[in-house]
Every structure is written in structure tokens, then in C-alpha cells.
Amino acid sequence: MARFILRALIAALGLWLSDALLGGIWFSDWVSLLVAAVLLGLVNAVVRPIVFWLTLPLTIITLGLFLLVVNAAMIGLVALVLPGFTVAGLGSGVAAAVITGLVSWLGSALIKDER
């Protein structure tokens, strides 16, 4: 459970950084930011694998670049269900997906897996 909370905080840091750097990402308050991070973790655990398998041929054709669109769609899905979170468009979503992904990758590198 502590690991999930830590990962959610790292995702929140990535989303906050996206909000700070991009004009197309906006949070109404800190609560929305934290809820968005938790929802993004849940969406990435449940919805993203299904979308990944459905779009696998397109991902192969684009040599993996379509995964940026899939990640942006997951952020957009969270923005659709969370009133305090806004994504202006696909470009903002892709940029937020890149920033959040890089922050999550760095956070995972710092947090060693116990297995």
C-alpha cells in the first residue's frame, strides 16, 4: 500500500510539472491533482492494457510512437471524469504524457523493487 501511495505521489509530481510547464494542462487545486494521480494509476492499470492490445498493430506500424497517443488518451480520460482537471488538446496531452512518463521513470529508478 505504501508503494502505491509513493507511486501516486510521483505521478502527482509529474502531473504538477506538466501543469507548471504547459499551458494546456490545468488543475483547479491540489486535491484535484492528487485525485488525478490516483485515477491515472488506476486507469493505467485497468484500461491501458486493453487499449494497448487493441491498438497493437498501429503501435507496431508506427514503431511504438502511437504509445504516446495511448498515454495521452489515458490522461485525457482522467480529465474527462475529474472536474478539476483540464487538458486542452491532443498536443497538450502528449506533452503531459511525456513529462509524466519521464518523472515516473526517474521515480521508479530511485525506488528499488524489493523483488
N, CA, C and O atoms as a DFTB+ gen file, in Angstrom:
460 C
 N C O
     1  1       0.820      -1.196       0.000
     2  2       0.000       0.000       0.000
     3  2       0.869       1.266       0.000
     4  3       0.569       2.245      -0.683
     5  1       1.934       1.218       0.772
     6  2       2.839       2.370       0.822
     7  2       3.481       2.600      -0.542
     8  3       3.730       3.739      -0.936
     9  1       3.744       1.512      -1.254
    10  2       4.335       1.617      -2.584
    11  2       3.379       2.303      -3.565
    12  3       3.805       3.118      -4.383
    13  1       2.086       1.970      -3.481
    14  2       1.084       2.591      -4.345
    15  2       0.987       4.088      -4.055
    16  3       0.897       4.902      -4.974
    17  1       1.005       4.437      -2.785
    18  2       0.932       5.854      -2.400
    19  2       2.155       6.605      -2.913
    20  3       2.040       7.726      -3.409
    21  1       3.324       5.986      -2.793
    22  2       4.552       6.622      -3.280
    23  2       4.508       6.804      -4.793
    24  3       4.908       7.849      -5.306
    25  1       4.027       5.797      -5.504
    26  2       3.910       5.914      -6.960
    27  2       2.884       6.984      -7.348
    28  3       3.081       7.712      -8.321
    29  1       1.793       7.075      -6.589
    30  2       0.788       8.102      -6.861
    31  2       1.373       9.494      -6.629
    32  3       1.078      10.424      -7.380
    33  1       2.196       9.641      -5.600
    34  2       2.842      10.934      -5.348
    35  2       3.830      11.289      -6.453
    36  3       3.961      12.457      -6.819
    37  1       4.521      10.290      -6.982
    38  2       5.441      10.536      -8.100
    39  2       4.651      10.947      -9.342
    40  3       5.056      11.857     -10.065
    41  1       3.526      10.276      -9.590
    42  2       2.665      10.655     -10.716
    43  2       2.115      12.063     -10.513
    44  3       2.011      12.837     -11.465
    45  1       1.766      12.391      -9.274
    46  2       1.284      13.749      -8.977
    47  2       2.370      14.776      -9.259
    48  3       2.084      15.863      -9.762
    49  1       3.607      14.440      -8.939
    50  2       4.722      15.341      -9.246
    51  2       4.844      15.551     -10.755
    52  3       5.053      16.674     -11.214
    53  1       4.715      14.471     -11.522
    54  2       4.766      14.590     -12.982
    55  2       3.623      15.409     -13.535
    56  3       3.818      16.216     -14.444
    57  1       2.432      15.211     -12.998
    58  2       1.284      15.998     -13.456
    59  2       1.422      17.461     -13.051
    60  3       1.068      18.356     -13.818
    61  1       1.938      17.706     -11.846
    62  2       2.158      19.087     -11.406
    63  2       3.183      19.775     -12.311
    64  3       3.008      20.933     -12.691
    65  1       4.260      19.046     -12.652
    66  2       5.282      19.603     -13.534
    67  2       4.686      19.898     -14.911
    68  3       5.021      20.908     -15.529
    69  1       3.806      19.019     -15.390
    70  2       3.122      19.270     -16.662
    71  2       2.278      20.529     -16.578
    72  3       2.250      21.331     -17.511
    73  1       1.591      20.700     -15.457
    74  2       0.780      21.901     -15.246
    75  2       1.654      23.149     -15.230
    76  3       1.280      24.185     -15.781
    77  1       2.822      23.046     -14.594
    78  2       3.709      24.203     -14.479
    79  2       4.358      24.564     -15.815
    80  3       4.578      25.742     -16.097
    81  1       4.669      23.556     -16.642
    82  2       5.409      23.808     -17.880
    83  2       4.525      24.032     -19.106
    84  3       4.923      24.713     -20.051
    85  1       3.333      23.460     -19.082
    86  2       2.477      23.512     -20.265
    87  2       1.290      24.435     -20.027
    88  3       0.780      24.534     -18.911
    89  1       0.870      25.090     -21.056
    90  2      -0.300      25.954     -20.947
    91  2      -1.609      25.203     -21.100
    92  3      -2.662      25.729     -20.738
    93  1      -1.572      23.983     -21.630
    94  2      -2.802      23.257     -21.905
    95  2      -3.222      22.281     -20.826
    96  3      -4.207      21.564     -20.998
    97  1      -2.506      22.234     -19.727
    98  2      -2.844      21.358     -18.609
    99  2      -3.164      22.259     -17.421
   100  3      -2.412      23.182     -17.108
   101  1      -4.296      21.977     -16.762
   102  2      -4.705      22.851     -15.667
   103  2      -5.400      22.058     -14.579
   104  3      -6.261      21.224     -14.859
   105  1      -5.019      22.321     -13.331
   106  2      -5.665      21.742     -12.150
   107  2      -6.281      22.877     -11.339
   108  3      -5.694      23.951     -11.208
   109  1      -7.475      22.623     -10.796
   110  2      -8.126      23.666     -10.008
   111  2      -7.508      23.801      -8.617
   112  3      -7.450      24.900      -8.067
   113  1      -7.044      22.677      -8.046
   114  2      -6.434      22.718      -6.713
   115  2      -5.591      21.454      -6.498
   116  3      -5.513      20.578      -7.359
   117  1      -4.967      21.395      -5.322
   118  2      -4.087      20.264      -5.002
   119  2      -4.859      18.961      -4.848
   120  3      -4.341      17.887      -5.153
   121  1      -6.085      19.056      -4.378
   122  2      -6.890      17.845      -4.216
   123  2      -7.156      17.217      -5.583
   124  3      -7.065      16.000      -5.744
   125  1      -7.483      18.053      -6.559
   126  2      -7.699      17.543      -7.918
   127  2      -6.430      16.906      -8.467
   128  3      -6.495      15.886      -9.152
   129  1      -5.293      17.492      -8.175
   130  2      -4.020      16.940      -8.625
   131  2      -3.776      15.560      -8.022
   132  3      -3.388      14.634      -8.734
   133  1      -3.999      15.416      -6.726
   134  2      -3.777      14.125      -6.074
   135  2      -4.793      13.074      -6.532
   136  3      -4.438      11.913      -6.735
   137  1      -6.040      13.479      -6.692
   138  2      -7.060      12.543      -7.185
   139  2      -6.746      12.130      -8.617
   140  3      -6.933      10.967      -8.977
   141  1      -6.274      13.062      -9.437
   142  2      -5.898      12.742     -10.820
   143  2      -4.753      11.742     -10.849
   144  3      -4.740      10.845     -11.692
   145  1      -3.799      11.880      -9.949
   146  2      -2.675      10.943      -9.914
   147  2      -3.141       9.535      -9.550
   148  3      -2.692       8.557     -10.147
   149  1      -4.036       9.432      -8.576
   150  2      -4.568       8.119      -8.191
   151  2      -5.400       7.530      -9.325
   152  3      -5.263       6.350      -9.648
   153  1      -6.261       8.347      -9.930
   154  2      -7.076       7.874     -11.051
   155  2      -6.213       7.462     -12.240
   156  3      -6.515       6.479     -12.916
   157  1      -5.142       8.209     -12.496
   158  2      -4.247       7.856     -13.594
   159  2      -3.598       6.498     -13.339
   160  3      -3.438       5.701     -14.263
   161  1      -3.228       6.236     -12.099
   162  2      -2.676       4.924     -11.763
   163  2      -3.688       3.815     -11.988
   164  3      -3.342       2.754     -12.508
   165  1      -4.930       4.050     -11.604
   166  2      -5.972       3.043     -11.813
   167  2      -6.287       2.847     -13.292
   168  3      -6.451       1.716     -13.749
   169  1      -6.372       3.943     -14.036
   170  2      -6.635       3.855     -15.474
   171  2      -5.490       3.140     -16.182
   172  3      -5.728       2.330     -17.078
   173  1      -4.249       3.430     -15.791
   174  2      -3.108       2.764     -16.398
   175  2      -3.066       1.276     -16.056
   176  3      -2.536       0.475     -16.826
   177  1      -3.618       0.909     -14.914
   178  2      -3.624      -0.499     -14.517
   179  2      -4.768      -1.276     -15.160
   180  3      -4.630      -2.473     -15.413
   181  1      -5.894      -0.618     -15.428
   182  2      -7.073      -1.339     -15.907
   183  2      -7.339      -1.094     -17.396
   184  3      -7.461      -2.047     -18.166
   185  1      -7.427       0.159     -17.799
   186  2      -7.848       0.499     -19.160
   187  2      -6.688       0.420     -20.154
   188  3      -6.857      -0.085     -21.264
   189  1      -5.526       0.911     -19.767
   190  2      -4.404       0.998     -20.706
   191  2      -4.003      -0.346     -21.305
   192  3      -3.728      -0.399     -22.504
   193  1      -3.954      -1.446     -20.531
   194  2      -3.601      -2.731     -21.174
   195  2      -4.598      -3.156     -22.258
   196  3      -4.204      -3.733     -23.271
   197  1      -5.871      -2.877     -22.049
   198  2      -6.880      -3.214     -23.057
   199  2      -6.667      -2.373     -24.311
   200  3      -6.668      -2.894     -25.426
   201  1      -6.486      -1.075     -24.121
   202  2      -6.249      -0.182     -25.261
   203  2      -4.949      -0.548     -25.967
   204  3      -4.868      -0.488     -27.193
   205  1      -3.938      -0.926     -25.200
   206  2      -2.656      -1.320     -25.789
   207  2      -2.842      -2.503     -26.737
   208  3      -2.346      -2.482     -27.864
   209  1      -3.550      -3.525     -26.285
   210  2      -3.741      -4.713     -27.130
   211  2      -4.614      -4.414     -28.346
   212  3      -4.382      -4.964     -29.423
   213  1      -5.596      -3.564     -28.187
   214  2      -6.447      -3.214     -29.314
   215  2      -5.715      -2.387     -30.373
   216  3      -6.036      -2.468     -31.558
   217  1      -4.744      -1.602     -29.948
   218  2      -4.010      -0.743     -30.882
   219  2      -2.615      -1.278     -31.210
   220  3      -1.795      -0.564     -31.786
   221  1      -2.349      -2.519     -30.847
   222  2      -1.012      -3.084     -31.080
   223  2      -0.579      -3.038     -32.549
   224  3       0.572      -2.692     -32.814
   225  1      -1.447      -3.371     -33.521
   226  2      -0.990      -3.264     -34.918
   227  2      -0.555      -1.849     -35.298
   228  3       0.445      -1.671     -35.993
   229  1      -1.303      -0.848     -34.845
   230  2      -0.937       0.540     -35.136
   231  2       0.354       0.926     -34.422
   232  3       1.166       1.679     -34.960
   233  1       0.537       0.414     -33.220
   234  2       1.768       0.677     -32.477
   235  2       2.970       0.072     -33.192
   236  3       4.035       0.687     -33.243
   237  1       2.809      -1.118     -33.738
   238  2       3.900      -1.773     -34.474
   239  2       4.211      -1.002     -35.744
   240  3       5.377      -0.783     -36.071
   241  1       3.179      -0.592     -36.458
   242  2       3.389       0.146     -37.712
   243  2       4.125       1.461     -37.460
   244  3       4.967       1.865     -38.262
   245  1       3.812       2.130     -36.344
   246  2       4.448       3.421     -36.040
   247  2       5.714       3.253     -35.204
   248  3       6.259       4.232     -34.694
   249  1       6.174       2.028     -35.067
   250  2       7.396       1.715     -34.307
   251  2       7.309       2.214     -32.859
   252  3       8.296       2.681     -32.292
   253  1       6.131       2.108     -32.283
   254  2       5.947       2.439     -30.885
   255  2       5.530       3.865     -30.598
   256  3       5.185       4.186     -29.461
   257  1       5.554       4.724     -31.593
   258  2       5.204       6.129     -31.355
   259  2       3.738       6.317     -31.001
   260  3       3.379       7.299     -30.351
   261  1       2.883       5.383     -31.423
   262  2       1.466       5.511     -31.098
   263  2       1.219       5.360     -29.604
   264  3       0.164       5.764     -29.113
   265  1       2.168       4.787     -28.874
   266  2       2.027       4.688     -27.423
   267  2       1.940       6.062     -26.766
   268  3       1.333       6.203     -25.705
   269  1       2.538       7.071     -27.385
   270  2       2.394       8.439     -26.877
   271  2       0.935       8.882     -26.942
   272  3       0.438       9.544     -26.030
   273  1       0.261       8.517     -28.017
   274  2      -1.152       8.857     -28.160
   275  2      -1.988       8.072     -27.148
   276  3      -2.935       8.610     -26.575
   277  1      -1.643       6.811     -26.930
   278  2      -2.357       5.993     -25.941
   279  2      -2.186       6.598     -24.550
   280  3      -3.157       6.710     -23.801
   281  1      -0.968       6.987     -24.200
   282  2      -0.723       7.602     -22.888
   283  2      -1.455       8.936     -22.760
   284  3      -1.994       9.252     -21.699
   285  1      -1.475       9.710     -23.831
   286  2      -2.217      10.980     -23.817
   287  2      -3.713      10.711     -23.659
   288  3      -4.408      11.465     -22.979
   289  1      -4.207       9.654     -24.277
   290  2      -5.621       9.309     -24.150
   291  2      -5.962       8.922     -22.719
   292  3      -7.057       9.226     -22.245
   293  1      -5.047       8.259     -22.024
   294  2      -5.295       7.889     -20.632
   295  2      -5.365       9.138     -19.751
   296  3      -6.195       9.218     -18.845
   297  1      -4.499      10.101     -20.019
   298  2      -4.551      11.372     -19.281
   299  2      -5.843      12.114     -19.630
   300  3      -6.478      12.705     -18.756
   301  1      -6.226      12.081     -20.894
   302  2      -7.476      12.710     -21.306
   303  2      -8.692      12.046     -20.684
   304  3      -9.664      12.722     -20.348
   305  1      -8.647      10.731     -20.530
   306  2      -9.751      10.014     -19.890
   307  2      -9.907      10.437     -18.432
   308  3     -11.020      10.625     -17.941
   309  1      -8.778      10.583     -17.753
   310  2      -8.827      11.063     -16.369
   311  2      -9.401      12.478     -16.324
   312  3     -10.189      12.807     -15.437
   313  1      -9.004      13.305     -17.277
   314  2      -9.517      14.685     -17.318
   315  2     -11.027      14.714     -17.595
   316  3     -11.727      15.615     -17.134
   317  1     -11.522      13.732     -18.345
   318  2     -12.962      13.686     -18.621
   319  2     -13.786      13.365     -17.382
   320  3     -14.887      13.889     -17.213
   321  1     -13.262      12.512     -16.521
   322  2     -14.044      12.096     -15.352
   323  2     -13.787      12.950     -14.121
   324  3     -14.537      12.871     -13.148
   325  1     -12.738      13.766     -14.147
   326  2     -12.385      14.586     -12.989
   327  2     -12.642      16.060     -13.304
   328  3     -11.944      16.636     -14.139
   329  1     -13.624      16.681     -12.655
   330  2     -13.990      18.061     -12.983
   331  2     -12.882      19.092     -12.772
   332  3     -12.869      20.096     -13.485
   333  1     -11.966      18.903     -11.849
   334  2     -10.943      19.901     -11.569
   335  2      -9.691      19.769     -12.405
   336  3      -8.689      20.423     -12.115
   337  1      -9.720      18.934     -13.445
   338  2      -8.546      18.663     -14.274
   339  2      -8.930      18.891     -15.730
   340  3      -9.914      18.333     -16.216
   341  1      -8.144      19.718     -16.425
   342  2      -8.442      20.052     -17.820
   343  2      -7.219      19.819     -18.693
   344  3      -6.103      20.197     -18.334
   345  1      -7.442      19.191     -19.845
   346  2      -6.414      19.026     -20.872
   347  2      -6.945      19.702     -22.122
   348  3      -8.034      19.372     -22.590
   349  1      -6.182      20.651     -22.673
   350  2      -6.658      21.482     -23.782
   351  2      -6.780      20.721     -25.094
   352  3      -7.673      21.022     -25.885
   353  1      -5.920      19.753     -25.352
   354  2      -5.985      19.045     -26.625
   355  2      -4.985      17.910     -26.676
   356  3      -4.322      17.599     -25.687
   357  1      -4.887      17.295     -27.848
   358  2      -4.012      16.143     -28.019
   359  2      -2.544      16.515     -27.814
   360  3      -1.792      15.762     -27.194
   361  1      -2.140      17.658     -28.324
   362  2      -0.746      18.083     -28.164
   363  2      -0.363      18.263     -26.702
   364  3       0.709      17.840     -26.270
   365  1      -1.246      18.892     -25.958
   366  2      -1.005      19.064     -24.520
   367  2      -1.002      17.718     -23.814
   368  3      -0.206      17.492     -22.903
   369  1      -1.888      16.826     -24.229
   370  2      -1.942      15.502     -23.634
   371  2      -0.678      14.698     -23.899
   372  3      -0.166      14.026     -23.004
   373  1      -0.176      14.767     -25.125
   374  2       1.064      14.049     -25.461
   375  2       2.238      14.627     -24.685
   376  3       3.059      13.879     -24.154
   377  1       2.326      15.950     -24.616
   378  2       3.411      16.574     -23.857
   379  2       3.312      16.215     -22.374
   380  3       4.328      15.939     -21.736
   381  1       2.101      16.215     -21.824
   382  2       1.920      15.828     -20.423
   383  2       2.274      14.362     -20.212
   384  3       2.834      14.003     -19.176
   385  1       1.949      13.504     -21.191
   386  2       2.291      12.088     -21.090
   387  2       3.808      11.894     -21.091
   388  3       4.328      11.050     -20.360
   389  1       4.511      12.670     -21.906
   390  2       5.978      12.572     -21.946
   391  2       6.570      13.036     -20.615
   392  3       7.428      12.360     -20.048
   393  1       6.117      14.175     -20.120
   394  2       6.652      14.703     -18.859
   395  2       6.336      13.764     -17.701
   396  3       7.215      13.437     -16.904
   397  1       5.081      13.331     -17.608
   398  2       4.684      12.436     -16.525
   399  2       5.421      11.106     -16.632
   400  3       5.829      10.538     -15.619
   401  1       5.590      10.613     -17.841
   402  2       6.321       9.365     -18.039
   403  2       7.776       9.476     -17.626
   404  3       8.316       8.563     -17.003
   405  1       8.413      10.582     -17.965
   406  2       9.820      10.776     -17.574
   407  2       9.968      10.884     -16.060
   408  3      10.884      10.303     -15.478
   409  1       9.073      11.622     -15.432
   410  2       9.125      11.751     -13.971
   411  2       8.868      10.399     -13.312
   412  3       9.535      10.049     -12.338
   413  1       7.916       9.641     -13.830
   414  2       7.631       8.312     -13.271
   415  2       8.810       7.367     -13.477
   416  3       9.120       6.560     -12.601
   417  1       9.457       7.463     -14.614
   418  2      10.616       6.626     -14.894
   419  2      11.765       6.960     -13.931
   420  3      12.415       6.062     -13.395
   421  1      12.003       8.249     -13.720
   422  2      13.047       8.655     -12.773
   423  2      12.690       8.228     -11.350
   424  3      13.555       7.783     -10.596
   425  1      11.425       8.362     -10.988
   426  2      10.984       7.934      -9.663
   427  2      11.131       6.441      -9.472
   428  3      11.533       5.989      -8.400
   429  1      10.811       5.662     -10.503
   430  2      10.972       4.209     -10.421
   431  2      12.435       3.818     -10.325
   432  3      12.775       2.829      -9.676
   433  1      13.300       4.588     -10.966
   434  2      14.733       4.301     -10.884
   435  2      15.251       4.558      -9.470
   436  3      16.162       3.873      -9.005
   437  1      14.677       5.534      -8.797
   438  2      15.106       5.845      -7.433
   439  2      14.522       4.878      -6.406
   440  3      15.127       4.622      -5.365
   441  1      13.340       4.346      -6.711
   442  2      12.688       3.400      -5.806
   443  2      13.014       1.995      -6.291
   444  3      12.521       1.564      -7.333
   445  1      13.813       1.310      -5.567
   446  2      14.211      -0.040      -5.963
   447  2      13.086      -1.022      -5.664
   448  3      12.396      -0.906      -4.651
   449  1      12.911      -1.985      -6.556
   450  2      11.914      -3.021      -6.355
   451  2      12.449      -4.038      -5.376
   452  3      13.617      -4.420      -5.444
   453  1      11.581      -4.487      -4.445
   454  2      12.023      -5.418      -3.423
   455  2      12.189      -6.840      -3.944
   456  3      12.824      -7.672      -3.295
   457  1      11.626      -7.117      -5.105
   458  2      11.709      -8.482      -5.656
   459  2      13.054      -8.777      -6.210
   460  3      13.288      -9.878      -6.709
